[in-house]
């Protein structure tokens, strides 16, 4: 768990970050392809350096090439993801195109950055890969505009608030890809000049193609962008999703809307004893009927869970993340099903952000519940839970807690009955 100092700015909204979790990624290889036969971006070298740094921090290998000859079935088979970084024009011949199509449709993955959609206009399958023939059409002068984050649960966008302003070269596309893809981010055309797609203007999306995966972002024109923490998080999440890796789920910088409300809830933070700090969250009497599927599938699937804590102003103060689906905690699986009612997580070694227990039980209206606990036990050499949440919440008269799942529902409660609020303890509940 990471905590922010009281009243500190939420720079980059990185209270829970994918970049800081290399142990969760499995070894895999990424090929960065940056060949151009049209306009060449000066930021290509910066993009390569960024992806290499992400690989070093997150335990995946990165190879780079501008040689189309790398696109053979035998060579591509060693890569989990092929990133097309600011490619332009016709970059592959027909034999190389066939090899790449076979690679993706057989389970490989494509990640496209910025002008990857300004590439291979005469190849119909590539139009399907980028999504709905959404090739580049035009762009106005570079300017600041407002992005709307449509999918705040995806690995590549969950670190952003619902709206964010950025300076970028904003692409217009020949077609709107929405009918063919899952839209992650749109740009608000009323916030800048030169958009020509209307009220629905996607700029980042993902989808599956055959047995493979495709993820695209139109961001990435300027060299400075590749040093931006939010953009790096965005691309890392896209690479991990495309590779099929289970990644830590980032808490949004402000509470998510549309979550299932809890009729009864509590938050308890106790940091009085060094080495025995603990945090517990309980959301009970869920306001709508839930089934086991409401919790995704953390046992055999890839469901990640984030436990997010916000102050009275809605600023993120701390978050635990659990993405150990299918893994073992000691000699037992971390997750197990509770008959057909829900799931339970148990990790006595607290290897994932200090989280030791999670329990989810479904039920009729006001019968379901979600609870979680994190703790340190220095006597056993277990100190995965960071401290400072009590101090971050000191003096607050209310708090919001949310339990968010990557491919299922989120659950939320605002606690207005604060009984203890100092630098070592925080206790609050619903009235």
DRENDO-1510 file (C-alpha; in Angstrom, 1 decimal, always signed):
<recs>
REC; n; res; u; v; w
REC; 1; UNK; +0.0; +0.0; +0.0 .
REC; 2; UNK; +1.3; +3.4; -0.9 .
REC; 3; UNK; +0.2; +6.5; +1.0 .
REC; 4; UNK; +0.5; +10.2; +0.2 .
REC; 5; UNK; +1.4; +12.8; +2.7 .
REC; 6; UNK; -1.5; +14.8; +4.0 .
REC; 7; UNK; -2.6; +17.6; +1.6 .
REC; 8; UNK; +0.2; +16.6; -0.9 .
REC; 9; UNK; -0.6; +16.9; -4.6 .
REC; 10; UNK; -1.6; +13.8; -6.4 .
REC; 11; UNK; +1.1; +14.0; -9.0 .
REC; 12; UNK; +0.3; +11.6; -11.8 .
REC; 13; UNK; -2.3; +9.9; -9.6 .
REC; 14; UNK; +0.1; +7.1; -8.9 .
REC; 15; UNK; -0.9; +6.0; -5.4 .
REC; 16; UNK; -1.1; +2.5; -6.8 .
REC; 17; UNK; +1.1; +2.0; -9.8 .
REC; 18; UNK; +1.8; -0.7; -12.3 .
REC; 19; UNK; +5.3; +0.5; -12.7 .
REC; 20; UNK; +6.2; -0.4; -9.2 .
REC; 21; UNK; +5.1; -4.0; -9.4 .
REC; 22; UNK; +7.8; -6.0; -11.4 .
REC; 23; UNK; +7.2; -9.1; -9.3 .
REC; 24; UNK; +3.7; -9.5; -10.8 .
REC; 25; UNK; +4.9; -9.7; -14.4 .
REC; 26; UNK; +6.0; -12.9; -15.9 .
REC; 27; UNK; +9.0; -13.0; -18.3 .
REC; 28; UNK; +8.0; -12.3; -21.8 .
REC; 29; UNK; +9.5; -10.5; -24.8 .
REC; 30; UNK; +8.3; -7.3; -26.7 .
REC; 31; UNK; +9.4; -6.3; -30.2 .
REC; 32; UNK; +9.3; -2.5; -30.9 .
REC; 33; UNK; +9.0; -1.9; -34.6 .
REC; 34; UNK; +9.5; +1.7; -35.8 .
REC; 35; UNK; +10.0; +1.6; -39.6 .
REC; 36; UNK; +8.7; +4.6; -41.5 .
REC; 37; UNK; +8.2; +5.2; -45.2 .
REC; 38; UNK; +6.3; +8.5; -44.7 .
REC; 39; UNK; +6.6; +11.2; -42.1 .
REC; 40; UNK; +9.1; +10.3; -39.4 .
REC; 41; UNK; +8.5; +11.4; -35.8 .
REC; 42; UNK; +11.4; +12.8; -33.9 .
REC; 43; UNK; +10.0; +11.2; -30.8 .
REC; 44; UNK; +10.7; +7.6; -31.9 .
REC; 45; UNK; +14.0; +7.4; -30.0 .
REC; 46; UNK; +12.2; +8.7; -26.9 .
REC; 47; UNK; +9.5; +6.1; -27.3 .
REC; 48; UNK; +12.1; +3.3; -27.6 .
REC; 49; UNK; +13.9; +4.5; -24.5 .
REC; 50; UNK; +10.6; +4.6; -22.6 .
REC; 51; UNK; +9.5; +1.0; -23.5 .
REC; 52; UNK; +13.0; -0.3; -22.7 .
REC; 53; UNK; +12.8; +1.4; -19.2 .
REC; 54; UNK; +9.3; +0.0; -18.7 .
REC; 55; UNK; +10.6; -3.5; -19.6 .
REC; 56; UNK; +13.5; -3.2; -17.2 .
REC; 57; UNK; +11.2; -2.1; -14.3 .
REC; 58; UNK; +8.5; -4.7; -15.0 .
REC; 59; UNK; +10.5; -7.8; -16.0 .
REC; 60; UNK; +9.9; -8.1; -19.7 .
REC; 61; UNK; +12.6; -8.0; -22.4 .
REC; 62; UNK; +12.5; -5.4; -25.2 .
REC; 63; UNK; +14.0; -5.8; -28.7 .
REC; 64; UNK; +13.9; -3.1; -31.3 .
REC; 65; UNK; +14.0; -3.1; -35.1 .
REC; 66; UNK; +13.3; -1.1; -38.2 .
REC; 67; UNK; +13.8; -4.1; -40.4 .
REC; 68; UNK; +10.7; -5.5; -42.0 .
REC; 69; UNK; +12.6; -8.8; -42.4 .
REC; 70; UNK; +12.0; -9.4; -38.8 .
REC; 71; UNK; +8.4; -10.3; -39.7 .
REC; 72; UNK; +8.7; -14.0; -40.2 .
REC; 73; UNK; +6.6; -16.6; -38.4 .
REC; 74; UNK; +9.6; -18.1; -36.7 .
REC; 75; UNK; +10.9; -14.8; -35.4 .
REC; 76; UNK; +7.6; -13.3; -34.3 .
REC; 77; UNK; +6.8; -16.5; -32.3 .
REC; 78; UNK; +9.2; -15.5; -29.6 .
REC; 79; UNK; +7.3; -12.3; -28.8 .
REC; 80; UNK; +4.2; -11.8; -26.6 .
REC; 81; UNK; +3.7; -8.3; -28.1 .
REC; 82; UNK; +4.8; -6.4; -31.1 .
REC; 83; UNK; +4.7; -2.6; -30.6 .
REC; 84; UNK; +4.2; -0.4; -33.8 .
REC; 85; UNK; +5.8; +2.8; -32.5 .
REC; 86; UNK; +5.1; +5.8; -34.8 .
REC; 87; UNK; +5.3; +3.7; -37.9 .
REC; 88; UNK; +4.1; +5.4; -41.2 .
REC; 89; UNK; +3.4; +4.3; -44.7 .
REC; 90; UNK; +3.7; +0.9; -46.3 .
REC; 91; UNK; +6.3; -0.9; -44.2 .
REC; 92; UNK; +5.7; -4.6; -44.9 .
REC; 93; UNK; +5.6; -6.7; -48.1 .
REC; 94; UNK; +2.9; -9.2; -48.7 .
REC; 95; UNK; +4.9; -12.1; -47.3 .
REC; 96; UNK; +5.7; -10.2; -44.1 .
REC; 97; UNK; +2.0; -9.1; -43.8 .
REC; 98; UNK; +0.9; -12.8; -44.0 .
REC; 99; UNK; +3.4; -13.7; -41.2 .
REC; 100; UNK; +2.2; -10.9; -39.0 .
REC; 101; UNK; -1.5; -11.7; -39.5 .
REC; 102; UNK; -0.8; -15.3; -38.7 .
REC; 103; UNK; +1.1; -14.3; -35.5 .
REC; 104; UNK; -1.7; -12.0; -34.2 .
REC; 105; UNK; -4.6; -14.3; -35.1 .
REC; 106; UNK; -2.8; -17.3; -33.5 .
REC; 107; UNK; -2.6; -15.5; -30.1 .
REC; 108; UNK; +0.0; -12.7; -30.6 .
REC; 109; UNK; -0.6; -9.1; -29.7 .
REC; 110; UNK; -0.2; -5.7; -31.4 .
REC; 111; UNK; +0.2; -2.4; -29.6 .
REC; 112; UNK; -0.1; +0.7; -31.7 .
REC; 113; UNK; +1.2; +4.1; -30.7 .
REC; 114; UNK; +0.2; +7.4; -32.4 .
REC; 115; UNK; +1.0; +7.1; -36.1 .
REC; 116; UNK; +0.6; +3.4; -36.2 .
REC; 117; UNK; -2.8; +4.3; -37.7 .
REC; 118; UNK; -1.0; +6.3; -40.4 .
REC; 119; UNK; +0.4; +2.9; -41.7 .
REC; 120; UNK; -0.5; +0.2; -44.2 .
REC; 121; UNK; -3.5; +1.9; -45.8 .
REC; 122; UNK; -3.8; -0.6; -48.6 .
REC; 123; UNK; -4.0; -3.7; -46.3 .
REC; 124; UNK; -7.6; -4.5; -45.4 .
REC; 125; UNK; -6.7; -6.8; -42.5 .
REC; 126; UNK; -4.6; -4.0; -40.9 .
REC; 127; UNK; -7.8; -1.9; -41.0 .
REC; 128; UNK; -9.4; -4.6; -38.9 .
REC; 129; UNK; -6.4; -4.8; -36.6 .
REC; 130; UNK; -6.4; -1.1; -35.8 .
REC; 131; UNK; -10.2; -1.3; -35.4 .
REC; 132; UNK; -13.0; -0.4; -37.8 .
REC; 133; UNK; -10.6; +1.0; -40.5 .
REC; 134; UNK; -9.8; +3.8; -38.2 .
REC; 135; UNK; -6.9; +5.0; -40.2 .
REC; 136; UNK; -5.5; +8.5; -39.7 .
REC; 137; UNK; -7.3; +11.3; -41.5 .
REC; 138; UNK; -5.9; +14.6; -40.4 .
REC; 139; UNK; -5.0; +16.7; -37.4 .
REC; 140; UNK; -5.2; +20.4; -36.4 .
REC; 141; UNK; -2.3; +22.3; -34.8 .
REC; 142; UNK; -1.0; +20.9; -31.5 .
REC; 143; UNK; -3.0; +22.2; -28.6 .
REC; 144; UNK; -4.5; +21.4; -25.1 .
REC; 145; UNK; -7.8; +19.4; -25.1 .
REC; 146; UNK; -9.8; +17.5; -22.6 .
REC; 147; UNK; -9.8; +13.7; -22.6 .
REC; 148; UNK; -12.7; +11.7; -21.2 .
REC; 149; UNK; -11.7; +8.4; -19.7 .
REC; 150; UNK; -14.5; +5.9; -20.6 .
REC; 151; UNK; -13.0; +2.8; -19.1 .
REC; 152; UNK; -11.5; +3.5; -15.6 .
REC; 153; UNK; -11.1; -0.2; -14.8 .
REC; 154; UNK; -8.6; -1.0; -17.6 .
REC; 155; UNK; -4.9; -1.4; -16.8 .
REC; 156; UNK; -4.0; +1.4; -19.2 .
REC; 157; UNK; -6.5; +4.0; -18.0 .
REC; 158; UNK; -7.4; +3.3; -14.4 .
REC; 159; UNK; -4.7; +5.8; -13.1 .
REC; 160; UNK; -6.5; +8.8; -14.7 .
REC; 161; UNK; -9.5; +10.7; -13.3 .
REC; 162; UNK; -12.6; +10.8; -15.4 .
REC; 163; UNK; -11.4; +13.9; -17.3 .
REC; 164; UNK; -7.9; +15.1; -17.9 .
REC; 165; UNK; -6.3; +17.9; -20.0 .
REC; 166; UNK; -3.3; +17.2; -22.2 .
REC; 167; UNK; -1.3; +18.9; -24.9 .
REC; 168; UNK; -1.1; +16.7; -28.0 .
REC; 169; UNK; -1.5; +16.4; -31.7 .
REC; 170; UNK; -5.1; +15.3; -31.8 .
REC; 171; UNK; -5.8; +12.8; -34.6 .
REC; 172; UNK; -9.0; +12.7; -36.6 .
REC; 173; UNK; -9.7; +9.3; -38.1 .
REC; 174; UNK; -11.3; +8.1; -41.3 .
REC; 175; UNK; -13.8; +6.0; -39.4 .
REC; 176; UNK; -15.1; +5.8; -35.9 .
REC; 177; UNK; -13.9; +2.4; -34.5 .
REC; 178; UNK; -16.5; +2.2; -31.7 .
REC; 179; UNK; -18.6; -0.5; -33.2 .
REC; 180; UNK; -15.6; -2.8; -33.5 .
REC; 181; UNK; -13.6; -2.1; -30.3 .
REC; 182; UNK; -13.8; -1.3; -26.6 .
REC; 183; UNK; -13.3; +2.5; -26.4 .
REC; 184; UNK; -10.9; +3.5; -23.5 .
REC; 185; UNK; -10.6; +7.3; -24.0 .
REC; 186; UNK; -12.3; +9.9; -26.1 .
REC; 187; UNK; -11.4; +13.6; -26.7 .
REC; 188; UNK; -13.9; +16.4; -26.2 .
REC; 189; UNK; -14.0; +18.3; -29.5 .
REC; 190; UNK; -15.6; +21.3; -27.7 .
REC; 191; UNK; -12.4; +21.7; -25.7 .
REC; 192; UNK; -10.2; +22.5; -28.8 .
REC; 193; UNK; -10.3; +23.5; -32.4 .
REC; 194; UNK; -10.0; +21.2; -35.4 .
REC; 195; UNK; -11.8; +18.0; -34.5 .
REC; 196; UNK; -14.0; +16.6; -37.2 .
REC; 197; UNK; -15.5; +13.5; -35.7 .
REC; 198; UNK; -18.3; +15.1; -33.6 .
REC; 199; UNK; -19.5; +14.2; -30.1 .
REC; 200; UNK; -17.9; +10.8; -30.2 .
REC; 201; UNK; -14.2; +11.0; -30.9 .
REC; 202; UNK; -12.3; +7.9; -29.6 .
REC; 203; UNK; -8.5; +8.2; -29.2 .
REC; 204; UNK; -7.6; +5.0; -27.4 .
REC; 205; UNK; -9.2; +1.6; -27.6 .
REC; 206; UNK; -8.6; -2.2; -27.4 .
REC; 207; UNK; -10.2; -5.3; -28.8 .
REC; 208; UNK; -9.5; -9.0; -29.6 .
REC; 209; UNK; -8.8; -10.2; -33.2 .
REC; 210; UNK; -8.8; -14.0; -33.8 .
REC; 211; UNK; -7.0; -15.4; -30.8 .
REC; 212; UNK; -4.9; -12.3; -30.4 .
REC; 213; UNK; -5.2; -8.8; -28.9 .
REC; 214; UNK; -4.9; -5.3; -30.1 .
REC; 215; UNK; -4.4; -2.0; -28.1 .
REC; 216; UNK; -4.0; +1.5; -29.6 .
REC; 217; UNK; -3.4; +5.0; -28.4 .
REC; 218; UNK; -3.3; +8.1; -30.5 .
REC; 219; UNK; -1.2; +9.9; -27.9 .
REC; 220; UNK; +2.6; +10.0; -28.4 .
REC; 221; UNK; +3.5; +12.8; -30.9 .
REC; 222; UNK; +5.9; +14.8; -28.8 .
REC; 223; UNK; +9.2; +13.6; -27.3 .
REC; 224; UNK; +8.3; +15.1; -23.9 .
REC; 225; UNK; +5.2; +12.8; -23.8 .
REC; 226; UNK; +7.4; +9.8; -23.3 .
REC; 227; UNK; +8.8; +11.2; -20.1 .
REC; 228; UNK; +5.3; +11.8; -18.7 .
REC; 229; UNK; +4.4; +9.4; -15.9 .
REC; 230; UNK; +0.7; +9.2; -16.8 .
REC; 231; UNK; +1.5; +8.3; -20.4 .
REC; 232; UNK; +4.1; +5.8; -19.4 .
REC; 233; UNK; +1.5; +4.1; -17.2 .
REC; 234; UNK; -1.0; +4.2; -20.1 .
REC; 235; UNK; +1.4; +2.4; -22.4 .
REC; 236; UNK; +2.6; -0.1; -19.8 .
REC; 237; UNK; -1.0; -1.0; -19.1 .
REC; 238; UNK; -1.6; -1.5; -22.8 .
REC; 239; UNK; +1.4; -3.8; -23.1 .
REC; 240; UNK; +0.6; -5.8; -20.1 .
REC; 241; UNK; -3.0; -6.2; -21.2 .
REC; 242; UNK; -2.0; -7.2; -24.7 .
REC; 243; UNK; +0.5; -9.7; -23.3 .
REC; 244; UNK; -2.3; -11.3; -21.2 .
REC; 245; UNK; -0.5; -10.4; -18.0 .
REC; 246; UNK; -2.4; -10.0; -14.8 .
REC; 247; UNK; -1.3; -6.6; -13.5 .
REC; 248; UNK; -2.0; -4.5; -10.4 .
REC; 249; UNK; -5.2; -2.5; -10.8 .
REC; 250; UNK; -4.6; +1.2; -10.3 .
REC; 251; UNK; -7.0; +3.2; -8.1 .
REC; 252; UNK; -8.5; +6.1; -9.8 .
REC; 253; UNK; -7.4; +9.5; -8.4 .
REC; 254; UNK; -11.0; +10.2; -7.4 .
REC; 255; UNK; -13.9; +7.8; -6.5 .
REC; 256; UNK; -15.5; +6.0; -9.4 .
REC; 257; UNK; -19.1; +6.5; -10.1 .
REC; 258; UNK; -21.7; +3.8; -10.8 .
REC; 259; UNK; -20.4; +1.4; -8.1 .
REC; 260; UNK; -22.8; -0.8; -6.0 .
REC; 261; UNK; -23.4; +1.1; -2.8 .
REC; 262; UNK; -23.1; -0.5; +0.6 .
REC; 263; UNK; -25.8; +0.2; +3.2 .
REC; 264; UNK; -23.4; -0.4; +6.0 .
REC; 265; UNK; -19.6; +0.1; +6.0 .
REC; 266; UNK; -16.6; +0.7; +8.2 .
REC; 267; UNK; -12.9; +1.6; +7.8 .
REC; 268; UNK; -10.4; +1.0; +10.6 .
REC; 269; UNK; -6.7; +2.1; +10.4 .
REC; 270; UNK; -4.5; +1.2; +13.4 .
REC; 271; UNK; -0.8; +2.2; +13.3 .
REC; 272; UNK; -0.2; +2.5; +17.0 .
REC; 273; UNK; +2.3; -0.4; +17.2 .
REC; 274; UNK; +5.2; -0.3; +14.8 .
REC; 275; UNK; +5.4; -3.5; +12.8 .
REC; 276; UNK; +1.8; -4.5; +13.6 .
REC; 277; UNK; -0.1; -1.9; +11.6 .
REC; 278; UNK; -3.4; -2.9; +10.1 .
REC; 279; UNK; -6.2; -1.7; +7.8 .
REC; 280; UNK; -9.6; -3.2; +7.6 .
REC; 281; UNK; -12.5; -2.4; +5.3 .
REC; 282; UNK; -16.0; -3.9; +5.5 .
REC; 283; UNK; -18.8; -3.1; +3.0 .
REC; 284; UNK; -22.1; -4.8; +3.9 .
REC; 285; UNK; -25.8; -4.7; +2.9 .
REC; 286; UNK; -25.0; -4.2; -0.7 .
REC; 287; UNK; -27.8; -2.2; -2.3 .
REC; 288; UNK; -28.5; -4.5; -5.1 .
REC; 289; UNK; -28.6; -8.2; -5.8 .
REC; 290; UNK; -25.2; -9.8; -6.5 .
REC; 291; UNK; -24.2; -13.2; -7.8 .
REC; 292; UNK; -20.8; -14.9; -7.8 .
REC; 293; UNK; -20.2; -13.4; -11.3 .
REC; 294; UNK; -20.4; -9.9; -9.8 .
REC; 295; UNK; -16.9; -10.5; -8.5 .
REC; 296; UNK; -15.4; -11.7; -11.7 .
REC; 297; UNK; -13.2; -14.8; -11.5 .
REC; 298; UNK; -10.0; -14.3; -9.4 .
REC; 299; UNK; -9.6; -18.1; -9.0 .
REC; 300; UNK; -9.0; -19.3; -12.6 .
REC; 301; UNK; -9.4; -16.0; -14.4 .
REC; 302; UNK; -7.5; -12.8; -14.4 .
REC; 303; UNK; -9.6; -10.6; -12.1 .
REC; 304; UNK; -7.5; -8.0; -10.3 .
REC; 305; UNK; -8.8; -6.1; -7.2 .
REC; 306; UNK; -8.0; -2.7; -5.9 .
REC; 307; UNK; -8.9; -1.4; -2.4 .
REC; 308; UNK; -9.1; +2.4; -2.6 .
REC; 309; UNK; -9.4; +4.9; +0.2 .
REC; 310; UNK; -10.3; +8.6; -0.4 .
REC; 311; UNK; -10.5; +11.6; +2.0 .
REC; 312; UNK; -13.5; +13.9; +2.4 .
REC; 313; UNK; -12.6; +15.9; -0.7 .
REC; 314; UNK; -12.4; +12.8; -2.8 .
REC; 315; UNK; -8.6; +12.7; -3.1 .
REC; 316; UNK; -6.9; +9.3; -3.1 .
REC; 317; UNK; -5.0; +8.7; +0.1 .
REC; 318; UNK; -4.1; +5.0; -0.2 .
REC; 319; UNK; -4.8; +1.8; -2.1 .
REC; 320; UNK; -4.0; -1.9; -1.8 .
REC; 321; UNK; -3.9; -4.0; -5.0 .
REC; 322; UNK; -4.3; -7.7; -5.3 .
REC; 323; UNK; -3.7; -9.4; -8.7 .
REC; 324; UNK; -2.6; -12.9; -7.6 .
REC; 325; UNK; -5.3; -14.8; -9.5 .
REC; 326; UNK; -4.4; -18.4; -10.1 .
REC; 327; UNK; -1.3; -18.1; -7.8 .
REC; 328; UNK; -0.4; -19.9; -4.6 .
REC; 329; UNK; +0.1; -18.2; -1.2 .
REC; 330; UNK; +2.3; -20.7; +0.6 .
REC; 331; UNK; +1.0; -24.2; -0.1 .
REC; 332; UNK; -2.6; -23.1; -0.8 .
REC; 333; UNK; -4.1; -21.2; -3.7 .
REC; 334; UNK; -4.5; -17.5; -2.9 .
REC; 335; UNK; -8.1; -17.4; -4.1 .
REC; 336; UNK; -10.8; -20.0; -3.7 .
REC; 337; UNK; -14.5; -20.1; -4.4 .
REC; 338; UNK; -17.0; -20.0; -1.6 .
REC; 339; UNK; -19.4; -22.6; -3.0 .
REC; 340; UNK; -21.4; -20.6; -5.6 .
REC; 341; UNK; -21.7; -17.5; -3.4 .
REC; 342; UNK; -18.4; -15.7; -3.9 .
REC; 343; UNK; -14.7; -15.8; -3.4 .
REC; 344; UNK; -12.2; -15.7; -0.6 .
REC; 345; UNK; -8.5; -14.5; -0.6 .
REC; 346; UNK; -6.0; -15.6; +2.0 .
REC; 347; UNK; -2.4; -14.7; +2.1 .
REC; 348; UNK; -0.7; -15.1; +5.5 .
REC; 349; UNK; +2.5; -13.8; +4.1 .
REC; 350; UNK; +0.9; -10.6; +2.9 .
REC; 351; UNK; +3.0; -10.6; -0.3 .
REC; 352; UNK; +0.6; -8.4; -2.3 .
REC; 353; UNK; +0.5; -4.9; -0.7 .
REC; 354; UNK; +0.1; -6.2; +2.8 .
REC; 355; UNK; -3.4; -7.7; +2.0 .
REC; 356; UNK; -4.0; -10.8; +4.1 .
REC; 357; UNK; -7.8; -11.4; +3.6 .
REC; 358; UNK; -10.6; -10.6; +1.2 .
REC; 359; UNK; -14.0; -12.1; +1.4 .
REC; 360; UNK; -16.8; -11.6; -1.1 .
REC; 361; UNK; -20.3; -13.0; -0.6 .
REC; 362; UNK; -23.2; -12.5; -2.9 .
REC; 363; UNK; -26.9; -12.3; -2.0 .
REC; 364; UNK; -30.2; -10.6; -2.5 .
REC; 365; UNK; -30.6; -6.8; -1.9 .
REC; 366; UNK; -28.9; -5.9; +1.4 .
REC; 367; UNK; -27.5; -9.4; +1.8 .
REC; 368; UNK; -24.2; -9.2; -0.1 .
REC; 369; UNK; -20.9; -8.1; +1.4 .
REC; 370; UNK; -17.2; -7.4; +0.5 .
REC; 371; UNK; -14.6; -7.2; +3.2 .
REC; 372; UNK; -10.8; -6.9; +3.2 .
REC; 373; UNK; -7.9; -6.7; +5.7 .
REC; 374; UNK; -4.2; -5.8; +5.4 .
REC; 375; UNK; -1.7; -6.1; +8.2 .
REC; 376; UNK; +2.0; -6.2; +9.1 .
REC; 377; UNK; +3.5; -8.8; +11.3 .
REC; 378; UNK; +7.1; -7.8; +11.9 .
REC; 379; UNK; +7.6; -10.7; +14.4 .
REC; 380; UNK; +7.3; -13.1; +11.4 .
REC; 381; UNK; +9.3; -10.9; +9.1 .
REC; 382; UNK; +6.2; -9.7; +7.2 .
REC; 383; UNK; +6.1; -5.9; +6.6 .
REC; 384; UNK; +4.5; -5.5; +3.2 .
REC; 385; UNK; +2.0; -2.9; +4.3 .
REC; 386; UNK; +3.3; +0.6; +4.1 .
REC; 387; UNK; +2.3; +3.0; +6.8 .
REC; 388; UNK; +1.0; +6.6; +6.8 .
REC; 389; UNK; -2.7; +6.2; +6.0 .
REC; 390; UNK; -3.8; +7.4; +9.5 .
REC; 391; UNK; -1.7; +10.6; +9.1 .
REC; 392; UNK; -3.0; +11.1; +5.6 .
REC; 393; UNK; -6.6; +11.0; +6.9 .
REC; 394; UNK; -6.0; +12.9; +10.2 .
REC; 395; UNK; -8.6; +15.5; +10.9 .
REC; 396; UNK; -11.0; +14.3; +8.1 .
REC; 397; UNK; -14.7; +14.2; +9.0 .
REC; 398; UNK; -15.6; +11.7; +6.3 .
REC; 399; UNK; -13.9; +9.2; +3.9 .
REC; 400; UNK; -14.9; +7.1; +0.9 .
REC; 401; UNK; -13.8; +3.4; +0.5 .
REC; 402; UNK; -14.2; +1.5; -2.7 .
REC; 403; UNK; -13.4; -2.1; -3.7 .
REC; 404; UNK; -12.9; -2.2; -7.5 .
REC; 405; UNK; -12.5; -5.2; -9.7 .
REC; 406; UNK; -10.9; -5.2; -13.2 .
REC; 407; UNK; -13.6; -7.1; -15.0 .
REC; 408; UNK; -16.6; -7.0; -12.7 .
REC; 409; UNK; -18.4; -4.6; -10.4 .
REC; 410; UNK; -17.1; -2.0; -8.0 .
REC; 411; UNK; -18.4; -1.4; -4.5 .
REC; 412; UNK; -18.5; +1.8; -2.6 .
REC; 413; UNK; -19.5; +3.6; +0.6 .
REC; 414; UNK; -19.0; +7.1; +2.1 .
REC; 415; UNK; -18.3; +7.0; +5.8 .
REC; 416; UNK; -19.5; +10.1; +7.7 .
REC; 417; UNK; -19.4; +8.8; +11.3 .
REC; 418; UNK; -15.7; +9.4; +12.2 .
REC; 419; UNK; -15.0; +8.3; +15.8 .
REC; 420; UNK; -11.2; +8.5; +15.7 .
REC; 421; UNK; -8.9; +10.7; +13.5 .
REC; 422; UNK; -5.3; +11.2; +14.5 .
REC; 423; UNK; -1.9; +10.4; +13.1 .
REC; 424; UNK; -2.0; +6.8; +14.3 .
REC; 425; UNK; -5.6; +5.8; +14.1 .
REC; 426; UNK; -8.6; +6.4; +11.9 .
REC; 427; UNK; -12.0; +4.9; +12.5 .
REC; 428; UNK; -15.1; +5.7; +10.5 .
REC; 429; UNK; -18.4; +4.0; +9.6 .
REC; 430; UNK; -21.8; +4.7; +8.1 .
REC; 431; UNK; -24.3; +6.3; +10.5 .
</recs>
